[in-house]
Amino acid sequence: MNPPISRLTPDDLDAVARLLSASGLEVDLAAELGREIALPWVLREAQGGAVVAFLLAWSVADELHLLDMATDPVQRRKGHAARLLAELVKWAQAAHKRLVLLEVRRSNLAAIALYERAGFHTTGVRRGYYSDTGEDALEMRITLDPSTGELCAP
């Protein structure tokens, strides 16, 4: 059975804040709860169980932009991030989106491999994108046919 994915609720804020901190990420979770375009999702280890992964995307026009994703360090390499990504692409297809976009640190080889397995491909480089280190970001995307939801060739 797949672990359940649901929308972030106020009851999840502390658990997700701890998860984000452990992953070196900062997200204003309260603001995202009130943002109409935000898709803040959590994946639980079981129905009503602990939050083990988090995803934040924004839905704007015909695009879906993946902003942040984190998995509890103890729960990594169990397919949770892949499951969240698959659900995000499924949501994009159902919502007739044309693009699913993201940026990822050039050095984050594990994440790049995960995104490639999910169907993303690199389309460009943003030089010096990350202000904390000046590291470049790879721009990655999935292109969908908005009428059928089918993945389009890169």
Steps between C-alpha positions, in 0.01 A plus 500: 500500500628847410548748783224763495560845351289791619499877510701666777283605795573729796544186713794397277698825531736399780581159353563645154709786643725240669525300178590813300760605758663157482521544122643853517188660353299801611134534399240733648248222548227721645520726195482201266186376674330827406643531149236411241756375246686280750488123507662410835483122538613258767562128475437298815647166596142373548148641521509749790870424552808717513594729211803354320516721188385840376452660160416858408398602148329806357234474232502805271318515166597186305815434705579318821822605673656265755657726764606274787505135590643332808501157658574416862869394497412169672237429233713572190557244223157344559326649195315780679634781279432295186145444619447873559642579156277243333197647675604851393525398134166318525345818646654709219353265240153513656521882522600526132836662574753545221819511708633371830812701588770498766850619582754277673854556624751380242677304777185316615561189291255282695214748440593541133489122454163485678357773277633333185339169602171692542527627141661843548774617267747785531419807291748758627731630771442794732847628588553592866133427579547400864585806709644299791782349292479658155446153359334456161156348464393265227160582353301183444156439357238257386293610203144368479235512232233698689214336313607137553740521795758298306867575557654671198849420375769738627 
